[in-house]
Amino acid sequence: MSSSSKKKKRDTSPMPATGAGLMRYYDEDLPGVKIGPWYVIGFSVILILAVIIGNIFYQGT
């Protein structure tokens, strides 16, 4: 068997379906609070700064 016939047989093999076995997470629209990622990052930074400032000013004795 020549190498060209092996290559041709490999090129014509069927490919798997693109979505076979994969889960879709955004198919359903569930109720709840929807906020963007920038708001989450902003609130996190504000919380971190509040904790740092609280530790600086209220160190306790």
N, CA, C and O atoms as a Tripos MOL2 file, in Angstrom:
@<TRIPOS>MOLECULE
protein
  244   243    61     0     0
PROTEIN
NO_CHARGES

@<TRIPOS>ATOM
      1 N           0.8540   -1.1710    0.0000 N.3       1 MET1
      2 CA          0.0000    0.0000    0.0000 C.3       1 MET1
      3 C           0.9000    1.2330    0.0000 C.2       1 MET1
      4 O           1.8270    1.3230    0.8050 O.2       1 MET1
      5 N           0.6380    2.1640   -0.8800 N.am      2 SER2
      6 CA          1.4920    3.3410   -0.9900 C.3       2 SER2
      7 C           1.1140    4.3870    0.0570 C.2       2 SER2
      8 O           0.0260    4.3510    0.6320 O.2       2 SER2
      9 N           2.0210    5.3010    0.2840 N.am      3 SER3
     10 CA          1.7680    6.3250    1.3000 C.3       3 SER3
     11 C           0.6770    7.2950    0.8610 C.2       3 SER3
     12 O          -0.0050    7.8740    1.7070 O.2       3 SER3
     13 N           0.4980    7.4830   -0.4480 N.am      4 SER4
     14 CA         -0.5450    8.4010   -0.9080 C.3       4 SER4
     15 C          -1.9340    7.8410   -0.6380 C.2       4 SER4
     16 O          -2.8540    8.6050   -0.3490 O.2       4 SER4
     17 N          -2.1080    6.5140   -0.7270 N.am      5 SER5
     18 CA         -3.4290    5.9440   -0.4480 C.3       5 SER5
     19 C          -3.7420    6.0040    1.0490 C.2       5 SER5
     20 O          -4.9000    6.1740    1.4290 O.2       5 SER5
     21 N          -2.7220    5.8670    1.9030 N.am      6 LYS6
     22 CA         -2.9420    6.0020    3.3430 C.3       6 LYS6
     23 C          -3.3520    7.4350    3.6910 C.2       6 LYS6
     24 O          -4.2550    7.6570    4.4970 O.2       6 LYS6
     25 N          -2.6800    8.3890    3.0770 N.am      7 LYS7
     26 CA         -2.9900    9.7820    3.3540 C.3       7 LYS7
     27 C          -4.3940   10.1240    2.8740 C.2       7 LYS7
     28 O          -5.1280   10.8410    3.5550 O.2       7 LYS7
     29 N          -4.7630    9.6230    1.7220 N.am      8 LYS8
     30 CA         -6.0860    9.9050    1.1870 C.3       8 LYS8
     31 C          -7.1630    9.3080    2.0890 C.2       8 LYS8
     32 O          -8.1960    9.9360    2.3170 O.2       8 LYS8
     33 N          -6.9310    8.1120    2.5980 N.am      9 LYS9
     34 CA         -7.9120    7.4760    3.4700 C.3       9 LYS9
     35 C          -8.0590    8.2690    4.7700 C.2       9 LYS9
     36 O          -9.1680    8.4000    5.2880 O.2       9 LYS9
     37 N          -6.9700    8.7910    5.2950 N.am     10 ARG10
     38 CA         -7.0100    9.5670    6.5230 C.3      10 ARG10
     39 C          -7.7400   10.8980    6.3090 C.2      10 ARG10
     40 O          -8.4510   11.3520    7.2050 O.2      10 ARG10
     41 N          -7.5800   11.5260    5.1470 N.am     11 ASP11
     42 CA         -8.2210   12.8070    4.8740 C.3      11 ASP11
     43 C          -9.7280   12.6740    4.7080 C.2      11 ASP11
     44 O         -10.4550   13.6370    4.9520 O.2      11 ASP11
     45 N         -10.2120   11.5180    4.3030 N.am     12 THR12
     46 CA        -11.6420   11.3640    4.0510 C.3      12 THR12
     47 C         -12.3920   10.7990    5.2480 C.2      12 THR12
     48 O         -13.5940   10.5540    5.1440 O.2      12 THR12
     49 N         -11.7390   10.5860    6.3680 N.am     13 SER13
     50 CA        -12.4310   10.0450    7.5350 C.3      13 SER13
     51 C         -13.4020   11.0880    8.0850 C.2      13 SER13
     52 O         -13.1010   12.2820    8.0520 O.2      13 SER13
     53 N         -14.5550   10.6610    8.5890 N.am     14 PRO14
     54 CA        -15.5530   11.6200    9.0740 C.3      14 PRO14
     55 C         -15.0930   12.2940   10.3650 C.2      14 PRO14
     56 O         -14.4590   11.6730   11.2180 O.2      14 PRO14
     57 N         -15.4210   13.5520   10.4840 N.am     15 MET15
     58 CA        -15.0730   14.3240   11.6720 C.3      15 MET15
     59 C         -16.2340   14.2680   12.6620 C.2      15 MET15
     60 O         -17.3840   14.1410   12.2430 O.2      15 MET15
     61 N         -15.9620   14.3580   13.9520 N.am     16 PRO16
     62 CA        -17.0460   14.3400   14.9440 C.3      16 PRO16
     63 C         -17.8740   15.6230   14.8670 C.2      16 PRO16
     64 O         -17.4120   16.6460   14.3600 O.2      16 PRO16
     65 N         -19.0800   15.5510   15.3670 N.am     17 ALA17
     66 CA        -19.9450   16.7240   15.4000 C.3      17 ALA17
     67 C         -19.3370   17.7950   16.2960 C.2      17 ALA17
     68 O         -18.6560   17.4790   17.2710 O.2      17 ALA17
     69 N         -19.5780   19.0450   15.9730 N.am     18 THR18
     70 CA        -18.9100   20.1290   16.7060 C.3      18 THR18
     71 C         -19.3830   20.2630   18.1420 C.2      18 THR18
     72 O         -18.5850   20.6250   19.0060 O.2      18 THR18
     73 N         -20.6430   19.9890   18.4320 N.am     19 GLY19
     74 CA        -21.1490   20.1750   19.7840 C.3      19 GLY19
     75 C         -21.4170   18.8800   20.5120 C.2      19 GLY19
     76 O         -22.1450   18.8710   21.5050 O.2      19 GLY19
     77 N         -20.8550   17.8010   20.0490 N.am     20 ALA20
     78 CA        -21.1490   16.5020   20.6530 C.3      20 ALA20
     79 C         -20.5650   16.4130   22.0520 C.2      20 ALA20
     80 O         -19.3560   16.5620   22.2310 O.2      20 ALA20
     81 N         -21.4000   16.1750   23.0330 N.am     21 GLY21
     82 CA        -20.9480   15.9640   24.3970 C.3      21 GLY21
     83 C         -20.6440   17.2270   25.1750 C.2      21 GLY21
     84 O         -20.2340   17.1420   26.3320 O.2      21 GLY21
     85 N         -20.8300   18.3980   24.5800 N.am     22 LEU22
     86 CA        -20.5370   19.6420   25.2830 C.3      22 LEU22
     87 C         -21.8040   20.1930   25.9110 C.2      22 LEU22
     88 O         -22.8970   20.0710   25.3590 O.2      22 LEU22
     89 N         -21.6360   20.8020   27.0760 N.am     23 MET23
     90 CA        -22.7860   21.3930   27.7610 C.3      23 MET23
     91 C         -22.9260   22.8490   27.3450 C.2      23 MET23
     92 O         -21.9340   23.5350   27.0950 O.2      23 MET23
     93 N         -24.1470   23.3040   27.2740 N.am     24 ARG24
     94 CA        -24.4020   24.7080   26.9910 C.3      24 ARG24
     95 C         -24.9040   25.3570   28.2700 C.2      24 ARG24
     96 O         -25.8680   24.8900   28.8770 O.2      24 ARG24
     97 N         -24.2490   26.4300   28.6740 N.am     25 TYR25
     98 CA        -24.5950   27.0760   29.9330 C.3      25 TYR25
     99 C         -25.5300   28.2690   29.7460 C.2      25 TYR25
    100 O         -26.1780   28.6940   30.7020 O.2      25 TYR25
    101 N         -25.6120   28.8140   28.5400 N.am     26 TYR26
    102 CA        -26.3700   30.0400   28.3390 C.3      26 TYR26
    103 C         -27.6570   29.8020   27.5630 C.2      26 TYR26
    104 O         -28.1810   30.7330   26.9520 O.2      26 TYR26
    105 N         -28.1730   28.5930   27.5720 N.am     27 ASP27
    106 CA        -29.4170   28.3110   26.8680 C.3      27 ASP27
    107 C         -30.6310   28.8000   27.6340 C.2      27 ASP27
    108 O         -31.6150   29.2170   27.0220 O.2      27 ASP27
    109 N         -30.5870   28.7580   28.9370 N.am     28 GLU28
    110 CA        -31.7370   29.1290   29.7500 C.3      28 GLU28
    111 C         -31.4800   30.4690   30.4240 C.2      28 GLU28
    112 O         -30.3770   30.7460   30.8960 O.2      28 GLU28
    113 N         -32.5150   31.2900   30.4580 N.am     29 ASP29
    114 CA        -32.4210   32.5800   31.1340 C.3      29 ASP29
    115 C         -33.0870   32.4450   32.4950 C.2      29 ASP29
    116 O         -34.3130   32.4720   32.6020 O.2      29 ASP29
    117 N         -32.2860   32.3010   33.5140 N.am     30 LEU30
    118 CA        -32.8080   32.0920   34.8600 C.3      30 LEU30
    119 C         -33.0400   33.4280   35.5540 C.2      30 LEU30
    120 O         -32.3120   34.3880   35.3000 O.2      30 LEU30
    121 N         -34.0370   33.5040   36.4200 N.am     31 PRO31
    122 CA        -34.2760   34.7530   37.1440 C.3      31 PRO31
    123 C         -33.1900   34.9890   38.1860 C.2      31 PRO31
    124 O         -32.5860   34.0490   38.7030 O.2      31 PRO31
    125 N         -32.9620   36.2410   38.4760 N.am     32 GLY32
    126 CA        -31.9690   36.5770   39.4900 C.3      32 GLY32
    127 C         -31.3090   37.9030   39.1690 C.2      32 GLY32
    128 O         -31.6140   38.5380   38.1590 O.2      32 GLY32
    129 N         -30.4100   38.3080   40.0320 N.am     33 VAL33
    130 CA        -29.7030   39.5680   39.8550 C.3      33 VAL33
    131 C         -28.6540   39.3850   38.7720 C.2      33 VAL33
    132 O         -27.8660   38.4400   38.8070 O.2      33 VAL33
    133 N         -28.6500   40.2930   37.8150 N.am     34 LYS34
    134 CA        -27.6680   40.2250   36.7390 C.3      34 LYS34
    135 C         -26.8300   41.5020   36.7710 C.2      34 LYS34
    136 O         -27.3380   42.5930   36.5110 O.2      34 LYS34
    137 N         -25.5540   41.3580   37.0880 N.am     35 ILE35
    138 CA        -24.6430   42.4980   37.0980 C.3      35 ILE35
    139 C         -23.4430   42.1480   36.2410 C.2      35 ILE35
    140 O         -23.0850   40.9800   36.0890 O.2      35 ILE35
    141 N         -22.8370   43.1670   35.6910 N.am     36 GLY36
    142 CA        -21.6890   42.9700   34.8210 C.3      36 GLY36
    143 C         -20.4240   42.6720   35.5950 C.2      36 GLY36
    144 O         -20.3580   42.9060   36.8020 O.2      36 GLY36
    145 N         -19.4160   42.1570   34.9050 N.am     37 PRO37
    146 CA        -18.1590   41.8110   35.5830 C.3      37 PRO37
    147 C         -17.4160   43.0250   36.1220 C.2      37 PRO37
    148 O         -16.7090   42.9150   37.1230 O.2      37 PRO37
    149 N         -17.5610   44.1880   35.4750 N.am     38 TRP38
    150 CA        -16.8570   45.3810   35.9640 C.3      38 TRP38
    151 C         -17.4140   45.8470   37.2960 C.2      38 TRP38
    152 O         -16.6710   46.3740   38.1250 O.2      38 TRP38
    153 N         -18.7130   45.6610   37.5160 N.am     39 TYR39
    154 CA        -19.3010   46.0220   38.8110 C.3      39 TYR39
    155 C         -18.7720   45.1010   39.9150 C.2      39 TYR39
    156 O         -18.5110   45.5530   41.0300 O.2      39 TYR39
    157 N         -18.6170   43.8350   39.6100 N.am     40 VAL40
    158 CA        -18.0810   42.8910   40.6010 C.3      40 VAL40
    159 C         -16.6460   43.2640   40.9590 C.2      40 VAL40
    160 O         -16.2720   43.2510   42.1320 O.2      40 VAL40
    161 N         -15.8490   43.5950   39.9560 N.am     41 ILE41
    162 CA        -14.4610   43.9960   40.2080 C.3      41 ILE41
    163 C         -14.4220   45.2920   41.0160 C.2      41 ILE41
    164 O         -13.6340   45.4200   41.9520 O.2      41 ILE41
    165 N         -15.2770   46.2520   40.6510 N.am     42 GLY42
    166 CA        -15.3150   47.5260   41.3690 C.3      42 GLY42
    167 C         -15.7080   47.3580   42.8230 C.2      42 GLY42
    168 O         -15.0680   47.9240   43.7090 O.2      42 GLY42
    169 N         -16.7600   46.5820   43.0790 N.am     43 PHE43
    170 CA        -17.1880   46.3370   44.4600 C.3      43 PHE43
    171 C         -16.1120   45.6000   45.2490 C.2      43 PHE43
    172 O         -15.9360   45.8580   46.4390 O.2      43 PHE43
    173 N         -15.4000   44.6970   44.6100 N.am     44 SER44
    174 CA        -14.3280   43.9630   45.2940 C.3      44 SER44
    175 C         -13.1960   44.9000   45.6930 C.2      44 SER44
    176 O         -12.6770   44.8160   46.8060 O.2      44 SER44
    177 N         -12.8170   45.7870   44.7900 N.am     45 VAL45
    178 CA        -11.7450   46.7420   45.0940 C.3      45 VAL45
    179 C         -12.1700   47.6710   46.2280 C.2      45 VAL45
    180 O         -11.3780   47.9530   47.1280 O.2      45 VAL45
    181 N         -13.4130   48.1450   46.1920 N.am     46 ILE46
    182 CA        -13.9110   49.0130   47.2650 C.3      46 ILE46
    183 C         -13.9090   48.2790   48.6030 C.2      46 ILE46
    184 O         -13.5310   48.8570   49.6220 O.2      46 ILE46
    185 N         -14.3210   47.0280   48.6120 N.am     47 LEU47
    186 CA        -14.3260   46.2510   49.8490 C.3      47 LEU47
    187 C         -12.9100   46.0380   50.3770 C.2      47 LEU47
    188 O         -12.6770   46.1510   51.5800 O.2      47 LEU47
    189 N         -11.9770   45.7370   49.5020 N.am     48 ILE48
    190 CA        -10.5840   45.5460   49.9210 C.3      48 ILE48
    191 C         -10.0260   46.8380   50.5110 C.2      48 ILE48
    192 O          -9.3660   46.8160   51.5500 O.2      48 ILE48
    193 N         -10.2930   47.9700   49.8420 N.am     49 LEU49
    194 CA         -9.8140   49.2540   50.3640 C.3      49 LEU49
    195 C         -10.4590   49.5830   51.7040 C.2      49 LEU49
    196 O          -9.7910   50.1180   52.5890 O.2      49 LEU49
    197 N         -11.7320   49.2790   51.8730 N.am     50 ALA50
    198 CA        -12.4120   49.5390   53.1430 C.3      50 ALA50
    199 C         -11.7960   48.7170   54.2670 C.2      50 ALA50
    200 O         -11.6410   49.2160   55.3810 O.2      50 ALA50
    201 N         -11.4480   47.4780   53.9950 N.am     51 VAL51
    202 CA        -10.8220   46.6310   55.0190 C.3      51 VAL51
    203 C          -9.4360   47.1580   55.3750 C.2      51 VAL51
    204 O          -9.0680   47.1890   56.5490 O.2      51 VAL51
    205 N          -8.6650   47.5710   54.3700 N.am     52 ILE52
    206 CA         -7.3240   48.1020   54.6360 C.3      52 ILE52
    207 C          -7.4100   49.3920   55.4470 C.2      52 ILE52
    208 O          -6.6750   49.5650   56.4190 O.2      52 ILE52
    209 N          -8.3060   50.2960   55.0510 N.am     53 ILE53
    210 CA         -8.4680   51.5550   55.7820 C.3      53 ILE53
    211 C          -8.9730   51.2870   57.1990 C.2      53 ILE53
    212 O          -8.5280   51.9340   58.1470 O.2      53 ILE53
    213 N          -9.8840   50.3510   57.3460 N.am     54 GLY54
    214 CA        -10.3710   49.9960   58.6760 C.3      54 GLY54
    215 C          -9.2690   49.4570   59.5570 C.2      54 GLY54
    216 O          -9.2300   49.7660   60.7480 O.2      54 GLY54
    217 N          -8.3820   48.6680   59.0100 N.am     55 ASN55
    218 CA         -7.2660   48.1300   59.7970 C.3      55 ASN55
    219 C          -6.2570   49.2110   60.1640 C.2      55 ASN55
    220 O          -5.6300   49.1380   61.2210 O.2      55 ASN55
    221 N          -6.0950   50.2040   59.3090 N.am     56 ILE56
    222 CA         -5.1420   51.2820   59.6070 C.3      56 ILE56
    223 C          -5.6760   52.1830   60.7190 C.2      56 ILE56
    224 O          -4.9480   52.4940   61.6610 O.2      56 ILE56
    225 N          -6.9330   52.6020   60.6220 N.am     57 PHE57
    226 CA         -7.4740   53.5780   61.5690 C.3      57 PHE57
    227 C          -8.0020   52.9570   62.8540 C.2      57 PHE57
    228 O          -8.0250   53.6270   63.8870 O.2      57 PHE57
    229 N          -8.4170   51.7240   62.8220 N.am     58 TYR58
    230 CA         -9.0250   51.0990   64.0060 C.3      58 TYR58
    231 C          -8.2210   49.8720   64.4260 C.2      58 TYR58
    232 O          -8.7320   48.7520   64.4380 O.2      58 TYR58
    233 N          -6.9710   50.0990   64.7650 N.am     59 GLN59
    234 CA         -6.1110   48.9850   65.1220 C.3      59 GLN59
    235 C          -6.4350   48.4310   66.4920 C.2      59 GLN59
    236 O          -6.0810   47.2890   66.7830 O.2      59 GLN59
    237 N          -7.0760   49.1760   67.3180 N.am     60 GLY60
    238 CA         -7.4240   48.6890   68.6550 C.3      60 GLY60
    239 C          -6.2160   48.6400   69.5750 C.2      60 GLY60
    240 O          -5.0700   48.7110   69.1300 O.2      60 GLY60
    241 N          -6.4940   48.5200   70.8600 N.am     61 THR61
    242 CA         -5.3880   48.4770   71.8180 C.3      61 THR61
    243 C          -5.4090   47.2240   72.6310 C.2      61 THR61
    244 O          -4.5450   47.0280   73.4860 O.2      61 THR61
@<TRIPOS>BOND
     1     1     2 1
     2     2     3 1
     3     3     4 2
     4     3     5 am
     5     5     6 1
     6     6     7 1
     7     7     8 2
     8     7     9 am
     9     9    10 1
    10    10    11 1
    11    11    12 2
    12    11    13 am
    13    13    14 1
    14    14    15 1
    15    15    16 2
    16    15    17 am
    17    17    18 1
    18    18    19 1
    19    19    20 2
    20    19    21 am
    21    21    22 1
    22    22    23 1
    23    23    24 2
    24    23    25 am
    25    25    26 1
    26    26    27 1
    27    27    28 2
    28    27    29 am
    29    29    30 1
    30    30    31 1
    31    31    32 2
    32    31    33 am
    33    33    34 1
    34    34    35 1
    35    35    36 2
    36    35    37 am
    37    37    38 1
    38    38    39 1
    39    39    40 2
    40    39    41 am
    41    41    42 1
    42    42    43 1
    43    43    44 2
    44    43    45 am
    45    45    46 1
    46    46    47 1
    47    47    48 2
    48    47    49 am
    49    49    50 1
    50    50    51 1
    51    51    52 2
    52    51    53 am
    53    53    54 1
    54    54    55 1
    55    55    56 2
    56    55    57 am
    57    57    58 1
    58    58    59 1
    59    59    60 2
    60    59    61 am
    61    61    62 1
    62    62    63 1
    63    63    64 2
    64    63    65 am
    65    65    66 1
    66    66    67 1
    67    67    68 2
    68    67    69 am
    69    69    70 1
    70    70    71 1
    71    71    72 2
    72    71    73 am
    73    73    74 1
    74    74    75 1
    75    75    76 2
    76    75    77 am
    77    77    78 1
    78    78    79 1
    79    79    80 2
    80    79    81 am
    81    81    82 1
    82    82    83 1
    83    83    84 2
    84    83    85 am
    85    85    86 1
    86    86    87 1
    87    87    88 2
    88    87    89 am
    89    89    90 1
    90    90    91 1
    91    91    92 2
    92    91    93 am
    93    93    94 1
    94    94    95 1
    95    95    96 2
    96    95    97 am
    97    97    98 1
    98    98    99 1
    99    99   100 2
   100    99   101 am
   101   101   102 1
   102   102   103 1
   103   103   104 2
   104   103   105 am
   105   105   106 1
   106   106   107 1
   107   107   108 2
   108   107   109 am
   109   109   110 1
   110   110   111 1
   111   111   112 2
   112   111   113 am
   113   113   114 1
   114   114   115 1
   115   115   116 2
   116   115   117 am
   117   117   118 1
   118   118   119 1
   119   119   120 2
   120   119   121 am
   121   121   122 1
   122   122   123 1
   123   123   124 2
   124   123   125 am
   125   125   126 1
   126   126   127 1
   127   127   128 2
   128   127   129 am
   129   129   130 1
   130   130   131 1
   131   131   132 2
   132   131   133 am
   133   133   134 1
   134   134   135 1
   135   135   136 2
   136   135   137 am
   137   137   138 1
   138   138   139 1
   139   139   140 2
   140   139   141 am
   141   141   142 1
   142   142   143 1
   143   143   144 2
   144   143   145 am
   145   145   146 1
   146   146   147 1
   147   147   148 2
   148   147   149 am
   149   149   150 1
   150   150   151 1
   151   151   152 2
   152   151   153 am
   153   153   154 1
   154   154   155 1
   155   155   156 2
   156   155   157 am
   157   157   158 1
   158   158   159 1
   159   159   160 2
   160   159   161 am
   161   161   162 1
   162   162   163 1
   163   163   164 2
   164   163   165 am
   165   165   166 1
   166   166   167 1
   167   167   168 2
   168   167   169 am
   169   169   170 1
   170   170   171 1
   171   171   172 2
   172   171   173 am
   173   173   174 1
   174   174   175 1
   175   175   176 2
   176   175   177 am
   177   177   178 1
   178   178   179 1
   179   179   180 2
   180   179   181 am
   181   181   182 1
   182   182   183 1
   183   183   184 2
   184   183   185 am
   185   185   186 1
   186   186   187 1
   187   187   188 2
   188   187   189 am
   189   189   190 1
   190   190   191 1
   191   191   192 2
   192   191   193 am
   193   193   194 1
   194   194   195 1
   195   195   196 2
   196   195   197 am
   197   197   198 1
   198   198   199 1
   199   199   200 2
   200   199   201 am
   201   201   202 1
   202   202   203 1
   203   203   204 2
   204   203   205 am
   205   205   206 1
   206   206   207 1
   207   207   208 2
   208   207   209 am
   209   209   210 1
   210   210   211 1
   211   211   212 2
   212   211   213 am
   213   213   214 1
   214   214   215 1
   215   215   216 2
   216   215   217 am
   217   217   218 1
   218   218   219 1
   219   219   220 2
   220   219   221 am
   221   221   222 1
   222   222   223 1
   223   223   224 2
   224   223   225 am
   225   225   226 1
   226   226   227 1
   227   227   228 2
   228   227   229 am
   229   229   230 1
   230   230   231 1
   231   231   232 2
   232   231   233 am
   233   233   234 1
   234   234   235 1
   235   235   236 2
   236   235   237 am
   237   237   238 1
   238   238   239 1
   239   239   240 2
   240   239   241 am
   241   241   242 1
   242   242   243 1
   243   243   244 2
@<TRIPOS>SUBSTRUCTURE
     1 MET1         2 RESIDUE 1 A MET
     2 SER2         6 RESIDUE 1 A SER
     3 SER3        10 RESIDUE 1 A SER
     4 SER4        14 RESIDUE 1 A SER
     5 SER5        18 RESIDUE 1 A SER
     6 LYS6        22 RESIDUE 1 A LYS
     7 LYS7        26 RESIDUE 1 A LYS
     8 LYS8        30 RESIDUE 1 A LYS
     9 LYS9        34 RESIDUE 1 A LYS
    10 ARG10       38 RESIDUE 1 A ARG
    11 ASP11       42 RESIDUE 1 A ASP
    12 THR12       46 RESIDUE 1 A THR
    13 SER13       50 RESIDUE 1 A SER
    14 PRO14       54 RESIDUE 1 A PRO
    15 MET15       58 RESIDUE 1 A MET
    16 PRO16       62 RESIDUE 1 A PRO
    17 ALA17       66 RESIDUE 1 A ALA
    18 THR18       70 RESIDUE 1 A THR
    19 GLY19       74 RESIDUE 1 A GLY
    20 ALA20       78 RESIDUE 1 A ALA
    21 GLY21       82 RESIDUE 1 A GLY
    22 LEU22       86 RESIDUE 1 A LEU
    23 MET23       90 RESIDUE 1 A MET
    24 ARG24       94 RESIDUE 1 A ARG
    25 TYR25       98 RESIDUE 1 A TYR
    26 TYR26      102 RESIDUE 1 A TYR
    27 ASP27      106 RESIDUE 1 A ASP
    28 GLU28      110 RESIDUE 1 A GLU
    29 ASP29      114 RESIDUE 1 A ASP
    30 LEU30      118 RESIDUE 1 A LEU
    31 PRO31      122 RESIDUE 1 A PRO
    32 GLY32      126 RESIDUE 1 A GLY
    33 VAL33      130 RESIDUE 1 A VAL
    34 LYS34      134 RESIDUE 1 A LYS
    35 ILE35      138 RESIDUE 1 A ILE
    36 GLY36      142 RESIDUE 1 A GLY
    37 PRO37      146 RESIDUE 1 A PRO
    38 TRP38      150 RESIDUE 1 A TRP
    39 TYR39      154 RESIDUE 1 A TYR
    40 VAL40      158 RESIDUE 1 A VAL
    41 ILE41      162 RESIDUE 1 A ILE
    42 GLY42      166 RESIDUE 1 A GLY
    43 PHE43      170 RESIDUE 1 A PHE
    44 SER44      174 RESIDUE 1 A SER
    45 VAL45      178 RESIDUE 1 A VAL
    46 ILE46      182 RESIDUE 1 A ILE
    47 LEU47      186 RESIDUE 1 A LEU
    48 ILE48      190 RESIDUE 1 A ILE
    49 LEU49      194 RESIDUE 1 A LEU
    50 ALA50      198 RESIDUE 1 A ALA
    51 VAL51      202 RESIDUE 1 A VAL
    52 ILE52      206 RESIDUE 1 A ILE
    53 ILE53      210 RESIDUE 1 A ILE
    54 GLY54      214 RESIDUE 1 A GLY
    55 ASN55      218 RESIDUE 1 A ASN
    56 ILE56      222 RESIDUE 1 A ILE
    57 PHE57      226 RESIDUE 1 A PHE
    58 TYR58      230 RESIDUE 1 A TYR
    59 GLN59      234 RESIDUE 1 A GLN
    60 GLY60      238 RESIDUE 1 A GLY
    61 THR61      242 RESIDUE 1 A THR
